[in-house]
Amino acid sequence: MSSNPRTLYDRVGGDIAIAMLVDRFYDRVLKDTELEPYFRHVPMEKLREMQLEFFSAALDGPAHYSGRPIDQVHKGKGITSRQLTRFMTHLLATIQFLKLTEQEVSEMYSRIGLFGDSVIDGSGEDSE
Ligand code: HEM
């Protein structure tokens, strides 16, 4: 704490930056034909709100994540490691819009990436 008084949440620009990030991120995800079908019946307003809380909490911001546990939300949907990689690639591309140092980009990317295993089904191999 004392060695680093500013959280990653502060350094990336707080709620405003993260809300912008979430918007841009899902714009990209919904244009990806491999990912878009997962979101067809999902109320996106609510999802953006939950993701804002989740990202903020993951970056040590003040928000309390009020959504469901990440594994419960995703397991059983048949999400493959390949789809997770695409999702994370969109995240990386979006983060690069923010004015961050390389160090902050990779820190933020890996914080979110930590949850990758809770999202995919099976051994991580693609299944049809
Ligand atoms: C590290 C990766 C990921 C994280 C941290 C993450 C995080 C989240 C969060 C916080 C929610 C909101 C939960 C709630 O409303 O209670 C959510 C919902 C959702 N995510 Fe992810 N997600 C990840 C990867 C993915 C991938 C790869 C896909 C599909 C390709 C996906 C599809 C969905 C869908 C469809 C929902 C809405 C589920 C529903 O409302 O029933 N997610 N995710």
Backbone and ligand atoms as CSV (ligand in chain L), in Angstrom:
chain,resi,resn,atom,element,x,y,z
A,1,MET,N,N,0.829,-1.198,0.000
A,1,MET,CA,C,0.000,0.000,0.000
A,1,MET,C,C,0.864,1.249,0.000
A,2,SER,N,N,1.746,1.352,1.002
A,2,SER,CA,C,2.497,2.592,1.140
A,2,SER,C,C,3.474,2.796,-0.008
A,3,SER,N,N,3.976,1.678,-0.585
A,3,SER,CA,C,4.913,1.836,-1.686
A,3,SER,C,C,4.189,2.241,-2.969
A,4,ASN,N,N,2.891,2.010,-3.003
A,4,ASN,CA,C,2.150,2.320,-4.218
A,4,ASN,C,C,0.783,2.865,-3.859
A,5,PRO,N,N,0.714,4.138,-3.494
A,5,PRO,CA,C,-0.526,4.705,-2.980
A,5,PRO,C,C,-1.639,4.762,-4.025
A,6,ARG,N,N,-1.280,4.817,-5.296
A,6,ARG,CA,C,-2.329,4.891,-6.313
A,6,ARG,C,C,-2.615,3.499,-6.849
A,7,THR,N,N,-3.882,3.144,-6.813
A,7,THR,CA,C,-4.251,1.822,-7.319
A,7,THR,C,C,-4.214,1.843,-8.847
A,8,LEU,N,N,-4.244,0.651,-9.410
A,8,LEU,CA,C,-4.295,0.546,-10.866
A,8,LEU,C,C,-5.571,1.230,-11.382
A,9,TYR,N,N,-6.631,1.098,-10.614
A,9,TYR,CA,C,-7.902,1.779,-10.935
A,9,TYR,C,C,-7.688,3.287,-11.121
A,10,ASP,N,N,-6.979,3.901,-10.193
A,10,ASP,CA,C,-6.695,5.344,-10.305
A,10,ASP,C,C,-5.810,5.638,-11.505
A,11,ARG,N,N,-4.790,4.802,-11.646
A,11,ARG,CA,C,-3.805,5.077,-12.694
A,11,ARG,C,C,-4.410,4.977,-14.091
A,12,VAL,N,N,-5.381,4.064,-14.279
A,12,VAL,CA,C,-5.975,3.978,-15.621
A,12,VAL,C,C,-7.027,5.064,-15.858
A,13,GLY,N,N,-7.435,5.769,-14.826
A,13,GLY,CA,C,-8.352,6.889,-15.020
A,13,GLY,C,C,-9.718,6.722,-14.372
A,14,GLY,N,N,-9.850,5.746,-13.453
A,14,GLY,CA,C,-11.077,5.608,-12.672
A,14,GLY,C,C,-12.299,5.197,-13.485
A,15,ASP,N,N,-13.469,5.428,-12.910
A,15,ASP,CA,C,-14.741,4.972,-13.488
A,15,ASP,C,C,-14.980,5.433,-14.919
A,16,ILE,N,N,-14.618,6.687,-15.192
A,16,ILE,CA,C,-14.904,7.229,-16.523
A,16,ILE,C,C,-14.129,6.467,-17.588
A,17,ALA,N,N,-12.846,6.239,-17.313
A,17,ALA,CA,C,-12.012,5.509,-18.269
A,17,ALA,C,C,-12.480,4.064,-18.387
A,18,ILE,N,N,-12.839,3.457,-17.271
A,18,ILE,CA,C,-13.232,2.050,-17.312
A,18,ILE,C,C,-14.591,1.880,-18.003
A,19,ALA,N,N,-15.513,2.820,-17.778
A,19,ALA,CA,C,-16.808,2.754,-18.467
A,19,ALA,C,C,-16.605,2.863,-19.982
A,20,MET,N,N,-15.696,3.744,-20.381
A,20,MET,CA,C,-15.389,3.906,-21.800
A,20,MET,C,C,-14.770,2.633,-22.364
A,21,LEU,N,N,-13.878,2.075,-21.558
A,21,LEU,CA,C,-13.228,0.831,-21.949
A,21,LEU,C,C,-14.254,-0.289,-22.156
A,22,VAL,N,N,-15.178,-0.423,-21.207
A,22,VAL,CA,C,-16.178,-1.490,-21.286
A,22,VAL,C,C,-17.049,-1.306,-22.537
A,23,ASP,N,N,-17.448,-0.075,-22.817
A,23,ASP,CA,C,-18.257,0.205,-24.015
A,23,ASP,C,C,-17.527,-0.204,-25.285
A,24,ARG,N,N,-16.310,0.264,-25.401
A,24,ARG,CA,C,-15.529,-0.034,-26.613
A,24,ARG,C,C,-15.242,-1.512,-26.735
A,25,PHE,N,N,-14.976,-2.107,-25.583
A,25,PHE,CA,C,-14.658,-3.530,-25.568
A,25,PHE,C,C,-15.827,-4.343,-26.117
A,26,TYR,N,N,-17.043,-4.133,-25.587
A,26,TYR,CA,C,-18.175,-4.931,-26.061
A,26,TYR,C,C,-18.580,-4.561,-27.486
A,27,ASP,N,N,-18.318,-3.340,-27.913
A,27,ASP,CA,C,-18.544,-3.023,-29.324
A,27,ASP,C,C,-17.709,-3.956,-30.203
A,28,ARG,N,N,-16.475,-4.165,-29.796
A,28,ARG,CA,C,-15.587,-5.060,-30.553
A,28,ARG,C,C,-16.056,-6.508,-30.458
A,29,VAL,N,N,-16.374,-6.952,-29.224
A,29,VAL,CA,C,-16.779,-8.346,-29.010
A,29,VAL,C,C,-18.026,-8.671,-29.845
A,30,LEU,N,N,-18.974,-7.728,-29.892
A,30,LEU,CA,C,-20.222,-7.991,-30.610
A,30,LEU,C,C,-20.040,-7.978,-32.123
A,31,LYS,N,N,-18.925,-7.458,-32.587
A,31,LYS,CA,C,-18.622,-7.512,-34.032
A,31,LYS,C,C,-17.861,-8.772,-34.401
A,32,ASP,N,N,-17.458,-9.532,-33.402
A,32,ASP,CA,C,-16.703,-10.765,-33.643
A,32,ASP,C,C,-17.708,-11.899,-33.825
A,33,THR,N,N,-17.776,-12.434,-35.026
A,33,THR,CA,C,-18.824,-13.413,-35.328
A,33,THR,C,C,-18.677,-14.692,-34.503
A,34,GLU,N,N,-17.481,-14.943,-33.989
A,34,GLU,CA,C,-17.290,-16.138,-33.172
A,34,GLU,C,C,-17.773,-15.938,-31.722
A,35,LEU,N,N,-17.834,-14.711,-31.302
A,35,LEU,CA,C,-18.224,-14.431,-29.914
A,35,LEU,C,C,-19.651,-13.911,-29.789
A,36,GLU,N,N,-20.080,-13.214,-30.809
A,36,GLU,CA,C,-21.377,-12.526,-30.757
A,36,GLU,C,C,-22.551,-13.433,-30.374
A,37,PRO,N,N,-22.604,-14.697,-30.892
A,37,PRO,CA,C,-23.761,-15.541,-30.559
A,37,PRO,C,C,-23.979,-15.726,-29.054
A,38,TYR,N,N,-22.910,-15.712,-28.285
A,38,TYR,CA,C,-23.043,-15.883,-26.829
A,38,TYR,C,C,-23.855,-14.749,-26.183
A,39,PHE,N,N,-23.845,-13.601,-26.844
A,39,PHE,CA,C,-24.426,-12.414,-26.213
A,39,PHE,C,C,-25.804,-12.055,-26.759
A,40,ARG,N,N,-26.320,-12.908,-27.651
A,40,ARG,CA,C,-27.572,-12.552,-28.347
A,40,ARG,C,C,-28.733,-12.262,-27.417
A,41,HIS,N,N,-28.853,-13.026,-26.361
A,41,HIS,CA,C,-30.024,-12.830,-25.495
A,41,HIS,C,C,-29.644,-12.203,-24.159
A,42,VAL,N,N,-28.494,-11.578,-24.156
A,42,VAL,CA,C,-28.004,-10.990,-22.907
A,42,VAL,C,C,-28.367,-9.503,-22.868
A,43,PRO,N,N,-28.973,-9.057,-21.767
A,43,PRO,CA,C,-29.233,-7.617,-21.634
A,43,PRO,C,C,-27.908,-6.868,-21.457
A,44,MET,N,N,-27.478,-6.187,-22.515
A,44,MET,CA,C,-26.118,-5.637,-22.542
A,44,MET,C,C,-25.914,-4.484,-21.567
A,45,GLU,N,N,-26.983,-3.749,-21.273
A,45,GLU,CA,C,-26.838,-2.640,-20.315
A,45,GLU,C,C,-26.376,-3.164,-18.957
A,46,LYS,N,N,-27.067,-4.221,-18.533
A,46,LYS,CA,C,-26.762,-4.860,-17.248
A,46,LYS,C,C,-25.342,-5.447,-17.275
A,47,LEU,N,N,-24.993,-6.097,-18.389
A,47,LEU,CA,C,-23.665,-6.707,-18.496
A,47,LEU,C,C,-22.569,-5.637,-18.415
A,48,ARG,N,N,-22.779,-4.526,-19.115
A,48,ARG,CA,C,-21.780,-3.442,-19.075
A,48,ARG,C,C,-21.623,-2.922,-17.652
A,49,GLU,N,N,-22.747,-2.827,-16.955
A,49,GLU,CA,C,-22.731,-2.344,-15.570
A,49,GLU,C,C,-21.941,-3.307,-14.667
A,50,MET,N,N,-22.215,-4.613,-14.842
A,50,MET,CA,C,-21.519,-5.626,-14.038
A,50,MET,C,C,-20.026,-5.640,-14.357
A,51,GLN,N,N,-19.729,-5.470,-15.650
A,51,GLN,CA,C,-18.327,-5.522,-16.063
A,51,GLN,C,C,-17.571,-4.282,-15.568
A,52,LEU,N,N,-18.261,-3.154,-15.500
A,52,LEU,CA,C,-17.641,-1.950,-14.927
A,52,LEU,C,C,-17.269,-2.222,-13.469
A,53,GLU,N,N,-18.190,-2.792,-12.730
A,53,GLU,CA,C,-17.906,-3.129,-11.325
A,53,GLU,C,C,-16.768,-4.137,-11.223
A,54,PHE,N,N,-16.832,-5.153,-12.090
A,54,PHE,CA,C,-15.836,-6.220,-12.011
A,54,PHE,C,C,-14.436,-5.694,-12.317
A,55,PHE,N,N,-14.318,-4.949,-13.403
A,55,PHE,CA,C,-13.012,-4.391,-13.784
A,55,PHE,C,C,-12.499,-3.463,-12.690
A,56,SER,N,N,-13.391,-2.624,-12.188
A,56,SER,CA,C,-12.998,-1.677,-11.159
A,56,SER,C,C,-12.469,-2.420,-9.926
A,57,ALA,N,N,-13.210,-3.447,-9.489
A,57,ALA,CA,C,-12.781,-4.221,-8.318
A,57,ALA,C,C,-11.465,-4.954,-8.598
A,58,ALA,N,N,-11.330,-5.503,-9.822
A,58,ALA,CA,C,-10.116,-6.247,-10.175
A,58,ALA,C,C,-8.889,-5.330,-10.200
A,59,LEU,N,N,-9.103,-4.049,-10.369
A,59,LEU,CA,C,-8.000,-3.092,-10.420
A,59,LEU,C,C,-7.864,-2.335,-9.096
A,60,ASP,N,N,-8.445,-2.911,-8.064
A,60,ASP,CA,C,-8.373,-2.338,-6.702
A,60,ASP,C,C,-9.095,-1.009,-6.558
A,61,GLY,N,N,-10.110,-0.810,-7.372
A,61,GLY,CA,C,-10.925,0.402,-7.249
A,61,GLY,C,C,-11.955,0.254,-6.140
A,62,PRO,N,N,-12.785,1.279,-5.945
A,62,PRO,CA,C,-13.718,1.289,-4.821
A,62,PRO,C,C,-14.961,0.419,-5.023
A,63,ALA,N,N,-15.232,-0.010,-6.251
A,63,ALA,CA,C,-16.498,-0.710,-6.498
A,63,ALA,C,C,-16.535,-2.070,-5.835
A,64,HIS,N,N,-17.713,-2.434,-5.424
A,64,HIS,CA,C,-17.956,-3.797,-4.953
A,64,HIS,C,C,-18.638,-4.528,-6.112
A,65,TYR,N,N,-18.084,-5.665,-6.507
A,65,TYR,CA,C,-18.688,-6.431,-7.597
A,65,TYR,C,C,-19.936,-7.139,-7.082
A,66,SER,N,N,-21.101,-6.765,-7.635
A,66,SER,CA,C,-22.355,-7.324,-7.132
A,66,SER,C,C,-22.915,-8.409,-8.051
A,67,GLY,N,N,-22.113,-8.832,-9.027
A,67,GLY,CA,C,-22.582,-9.862,-9.954
A,67,GLY,C,C,-22.397,-11.264,-9.402
A,68,ARG,N,N,-22.675,-12.230,-10.266
A,68,ARG,CA,C,-22.538,-13.636,-9.878
A,68,ARG,C,C,-21.080,-14.064,-9.996
A,69,PRO,N,N,-20.687,-15.154,-9.305
A,69,PRO,CA,C,-19.311,-15.644,-9.427
A,69,PRO,C,C,-18.978,-15.970,-10.888
A,70,ILE,N,N,-17.751,-15.618,-11.296
A,70,ILE,CA,C,-17.364,-15.738,-12.704
A,70,ILE,C,C,-17.499,-17.169,-13.231
A,71,ASP,N,N,-17.127,-18.161,-12.446
A,71,ASP,CA,C,-17.243,-19.535,-12.957
A,71,ASP,C,C,-18.712,-19.930,-13.156
A,72,GLN,N,N,-19.561,-19.569,-12.218
A,72,GLN,CA,C,-20.984,-19.913,-12.361
A,72,GLN,C,C,-21.624,-19.259,-13.580
A,73,VAL,N,N,-21.186,-18.056,-13.893
A,73,VAL,CA,C,-21.769,-17.332,-15.035
A,73,VAL,C,C,-21.390,-17.997,-16.357
A,74,HIS,N,N,-20.148,-18.517,-16.435
A,74,HIS,CA,C,-19.633,-18.961,-17.732
A,74,HIS,C,C,-19.619,-20.466,-17.945
A,75,LYS,N,N,-19.410,-21.235,-16.885
A,75,LYS,CA,C,-19.270,-22.682,-17.058
A,75,LYS,C,C,-20.555,-23.270,-17.641
A,76,GLY,N,N,-20.367,-24.218,-18.565
A,76,GLY,CA,C,-21.531,-24.853,-19.168
A,76,GLY,C,C,-21.980,-24.171,-20.446
A,77,LYS,N,N,-21.381,-23.030,-20.739
A,77,LYS,CA,C,-21.754,-22.349,-21.982
A,77,LYS,C,C,-20.934,-22.882,-23.163
A,78,GLY,N,N,-19.932,-23.710,-22.876
A,78,GLY,CA,C,-19.110,-24.283,-23.938
A,78,GLY,C,C,-18.090,-23.310,-24.498
A,79,ILE,N,N,-17.676,-22.360,-23.688
A,79,ILE,CA,C,-16.677,-21.382,-24.142
A,79,ILE,C,C,-15.317,-22.083,-24.253
A,80,THR,N,N,-14.667,-21.932,-25.393
A,80,THR,CA,C,-13.391,-22.610,-25.642
A,80,THR,C,C,-12.216,-21.675,-25.340
A,81,SER,N,N,-11.046,-22.273,-25.235
A,81,SER,CA,C,-9.858,-21.458,-24.959
A,81,SER,C,C,-9.585,-20.519,-26.139
A,82,ARG,N,N,-9.909,-20.981,-27.325
A,82,ARG,CA,C,-9.738,-20.144,-28.509
A,82,ARG,C,C,-10.626,-18.892,-28.444
A,83,GLN,N,N,-11.849,-19.096,-27.970
A,83,GLN,CA,C,-12.759,-17.949,-27.839
A,83,GLN,C,C,-12.289,-17.014,-26.719
A,84,LEU,N,N,-11.770,-17.615,-25.659
A,84,LEU,CA,C,-11.215,-16.788,-24.582
A,84,LEU,C,C,-10.052,-15.943,-25.114
A,85,THR,N,N,-9.220,-16.561,-25.939
A,85,THR,CA,C,-8.087,-15.826,-26.515
A,85,THR,C,C,-8.584,-14.653,-27.362
A,86,ARG,N,N,-9.623,-14.893,-28.143
A,86,ARG,CA,C,-10.174,-13.793,-28.959
A,86,ARG,C,C,-10.704,-12.675,-28.066
A,87,PHE,N,N,-11.427,-13.077,-27.019
A,87,PHE,CA,C,-11.988,-12.128,-26.058
A,87,PHE,C,C,-10.864,-11.281,-25.450
A,88,MET,N,N,-9.789,-11.948,-25.046
A,88,MET,CA,C,-8.669,-11.245,-24.417
A,88,MET,C,C,-7.923,-10.364,-25.423
A,89,THR,N,N,-7.898,-10.796,-26.680
A,89,THR,CA,C,-7.260,-9.982,-27.716
A,89,THR,C,C,-8.043,-8.689,-27.932
A,90,HIS,N,N,-9.377,-8.777,-27.875
A,90,HIS,CA,C,-10.193,-7.564,-27.974
A,90,HIS,C,C,-9.952,-6.664,-26.762
A,91,LEU,N,N,-9.781,-7.295,-25.615
A,91,LEU,CA,C,-9.518,-6.505,-24.411
A,91,LEU,C,C,-8.203,-5.751,-24.558
A,92,LEU,N,N,-7.186,-6.464,-25.022
A,92,LEU,CA,C,-5.876,-5.830,-25.190
A,92,LEU,C,C,-5.956,-4.669,-26.178
A,93,ALA,N,N,-6.616,-4.908,-27.296
A,93,ALA,CA,C,-6.747,-3.850,-28.310
A,93,ALA,C,C,-7.463,-2.637,-27.717
A,94,THR,N,N,-8.446,-2.890,-26.865
A,94,THR,CA,C,-9.220,-1.792,-26.281
A,94,THR,C,C,-8.400,-1.023,-25.245
A,95,ILE,N,N,-7.674,-1.770,-24.437
A,95,ILE,CA,C,-6.849,-1.124,-23.403
A,95,ILE,C,C,-5.843,-0.183,-24.045
A,96,GLN,N,N,-5.391,-0.567,-25.237
A,96,GLN,CA,C,-4.371,0.252,-25.891
A,96,GLN,C,C,-4.890,1.626,-26.321
A,97,PHE,N,N,-6.224,1.796,-26.295
A,97,PHE,CA,C,-6.814,3.114,-26.555
A,97,PHE,C,C,-6.556,4.080,-25.403
A,98,LEU,N,N,-6.485,3.503,-24.191
A,98,LEU,CA,C,-6.288,4.350,-23.023
A,98,LEU,C,C,-4.831,4.819,-23.018
A,99,LYS,N,N,-4.621,5.961,-22.423
A,99,LYS,CA,C,-3.247,6.464,-22.399
A,99,LYS,C,C,-2.506,5.876,-21.202
A,100,LEU,N,N,-1.979,4.676,-21.417
A,100,LEU,CA,C,-1.322,3.959,-20.332
A,100,LEU,C,C,0.101,3.608,-20.728
A,101,THR,N,N,0.918,3.386,-19.734
A,101,THR,CA,C,2.263,2.890,-20.020
A,101,THR,C,C,2.148,1.400,-20.359
A,102,GLU,N,N,3.196,0.880,-20.977
A,102,GLU,CA,C,3.215,-0.537,-21.320
A,102,GLU,C,C,3.033,-1.407,-20.090
A,103,GLN,N,N,3.658,-0.953,-19.021
A,103,GLN,CA,C,3.578,-1.659,-17.731
A,103,GLN,C,C,2.130,-1.726,-17.230
A,104,GLU,N,N,1.407,-0.604,-17.336
A,104,GLU,CA,C,0.011,-0.565,-16.884
A,104,GLU,C,C,-0.880,-1.425,-17.774
A,105,VAL,N,N,-0.604,-1.379,-19.084
A,105,VAL,CA,C,-1.371,-2.216,-20.016
A,105,VAL,C,C,-1.217,-3.680,-19.651
A,106,SER,N,N,0.030,-4.114,-19.421
A,106,SER,CA,C,0.211,-5.543,-19.172
A,106,SER,C,C,-0.293,-5.920,-17.782
A,107,GLU,N,N,-0.219,-4.999,-16.846
A,107,GLU,CA,C,-0.745,-5.279,-15.500
A,107,GLU,C,C,-2.265,-5.468,-15.561
A,108,MET,N,N,-2.929,-4.567,-16.263
A,108,MET,CA,C,-4.380,-4.625,-16.351
A,108,MET,C,C,-4.827,-5.884,-17.099
A,109,TYR,N,N,-4.143,-6.165,-18.196
A,109,TYR,CA,C,-4.465,-7.338,-19.008
A,109,TYR,C,C,-4.304,-8.616,-18.178
A,110,SER,N,N,-3.229,-8.693,-17.406
A,110,SER,CA,C,-3.034,-9.935,-16.663
A,110,SER,C,C,-3.968,-10.046,-15.460
A,111,ARG,N,N,-4.354,-8.936,-14.868
A,111,ARG,CA,C,-5.333,-8.992,-13.767
A,111,ARG,C,C,-6.640,-9.635,-14.242
A,112,ILE,N,N,-7.105,-9.214,-15.412
A,112,ILE,CA,C,-8.368,-9.765,-15.931
A,112,ILE,C,C,-8.144,-11.204,-16.401
A,113,GLY,N,N,-6.971,-11.420,-17.038
A,113,GLY,CA,C,-6.649,-12.741,-17.570
A,113,GLY,C,C,-6.589,-13.829,-16.498
A,114,LEU,N,N,-6.348,-13.432,-15.258
A,114,LEU,CA,C,-6.303,-14.387,-14.142
A,114,LEU,C,C,-7.592,-15.200,-14.045
A,115,PHE,N,N,-8.683,-14.641,-14.543
A,115,PHE,CA,C,-9.983,-15.304,-14.422
A,115,PHE,C,C,-10.281,-16.217,-15.607
A,116,GLY,N,N,-9.338,-16.271,-16.556
A,116,GLY,CA,C,-9.573,-17.032,-17.785
A,116,GLY,C,C,-9.993,-18.475,-17.548
A,117,ASP,N,N,-9.320,-19.135,-16.617
A,117,ASP,CA,C,-9.607,-20.553,-16.365
A,117,ASP,C,C,-11.015,-20.775,-15.822
A,118,SER,N,N,-11.582,-19.757,-15.215
A,118,SER,CA,C,-12.933,-19.914,-14.652
A,118,SER,C,C,-14.013,-19.775,-15.705
A,119,VAL,N,N,-13.608,-19.485,-16.925
A,119,VAL,CA,C,-14.567,-19.121,-17.965
A,119,VAL,C,C,-14.747,-20.248,-18.980
A,120,ILE,N,N,-13.642,-20.975,-19.236
A,120,ILE,CA,C,-13.699,-21.977,-20.301
A,120,ILE,C,C,-14.156,-23.329,-19.768
A,121,ASP,N,N,-14.673,-24.145,-20.695
A,121,ASP,CA,C,-15.131,-25.483,-20.338
A,121,ASP,C,C,-14.115,-26.525,-20.773
A,122,GLY,N,N,-14.071,-27.635,-20.068
A,122,GLY,CA,C,-13.226,-28.764,-20.440
A,122,GLY,C,C,-11.760,-28.465,-20.247
A,123,SER,N,N,-10.938,-29.171,-21.019
A,123,SER,CA,C,-9.496,-29.072,-20.842
A,123,SER,C,C,-8.921,-27.849,-21.527
A,124,GLY,N,N,-9.779,-27.101,-22.158
A,124,GLY,CA,C,-9.288,-25.927,-22.863
A,124,GLY,C,C,-9.166,-26.167,-24.349
A,125,GLU,N,N,-9.420,-27.418,-24.765
A,125,GLU,CA,C,-9.388,-27.691,-26.203
A,125,GLU,C,C,-10.725,-27.288,-26.807
A,126,ASP,N,N,-10.651,-26.937,-28.063
A,126,ASP,CA,C,-11.899,-26.557,-28.722
A,126,ASP,C,C,-12.797,-27.773,-28.887
A,127,SER,N,N,-14.074,-27.566,-28.673
A,127,SER,CA,C,-15.021,-28.643,-28.927
A,127,SER,C,C,-16.105,-28.071,-29.823
A,128,GLU,N,N,-16.697,-28.955,-30.584
A,128,GLU,CA,C,-17.734,-28.453,-31.495
A,128,GLU,C,C,-19.093,-28.512,-30.841
L,1,HEM,C1,C,-11.334,-13.451,-18.230
L,1,HEM,C2,C,-12.393,-13.466,-18.993
L,1,HEM,C3,C,-13.786,-13.007,-18.612
L,1,HEM,C4,C,-14.231,-12.268,-17.531
L,1,HEM,C5,C,-13.411,-11.676,-16.388
L,1,HEM,C6,C,-15.679,-12.142,-17.684
L,1,HEM,C7,C,-16.496,-11.438,-16.802
L,1,HEM,C8,C,-17.864,-11.388,-16.862
L,1,HEM,C9,C,-18.723,-10.685,-15.915
L,1,HEM,C10,C,-18.234,-9.883,-14.720
L,1,HEM,C11,C,-20.000,-10.914,-16.278
L,1,HEM,C12,C,-21.274,-10.364,-15.581
L,1,HEM,C13,C,-21.821,-11.416,-14.621
L,1,HEM,C14,C,-23.178,-11.060,-14.051
L,1,HEM,O1,O,-23.999,-10.438,-14.737
L,1,HEM,O2,O,-23.453,-11.450,-12.885
L,1,HEM,C15,C,-19.964,-11.731,-17.489
L,1,HEM,C16,C,-21.079,-12.176,-18.167
L,1,HEM,C17,C,-21.031,-12.855,-19.374
L,1,HEM,N1,N,-19.917,-13.279,-20.049
L,1,HEM,FE1,FE,-18.011,-13.038,-19.429
L,1,HEM,N2,N,-16.089,-12.791,-18.818
L,1,HEM,C18,C,-14.974,-13.340,-19.412
L,1,HEM,C19,C,-14.942,-14.055,-20.594
L,1,HEM,C20,C,-16.025,-14.358,-21.378
L,1,HEM,C21,C,-15.978,-15.051,-22.662
L,1,HEM,C22,C,-14.691,-15.561,-23.335
L,1,HEM,C23,C,-17.277,-15.154,-23.097
L,1,HEM,C24,C,-17.829,-15.781,-24.368
L,1,HEM,C25,C,-17.186,-15.882,-25.467
L,1,HEM,C26,C,-18.119,-14.545,-22.108
L,1,HEM,C27,C,-19.496,-14.455,-22.173
L,1,HEM,C28,C,-20.307,-13.911,-21.209
L,1,HEM,C29,C,-21.762,-13.907,-21.298
L,1,HEM,C30,C,-22.612,-14.513,-22.425
L,1,HEM,C31,C,-22.220,-13.230,-20.136
L,1,HEM,C32,C,-23.680,-12.953,-19.750
L,1,HEM,C33,C,-24.204,-14.151,-19.009
L,1,HEM,C34,C,-25.602,-13.966,-18.515
L,1,HEM,O3,O,-26.049,-12.840,-18.267
L,1,HEM,O4,O,-26.234,-15.007,-18.364
L,1,HEM,N3,N,-17.333,-14.056,-21.081
L,1,HEM,N4,N,-18.658,-12.004,-17.813
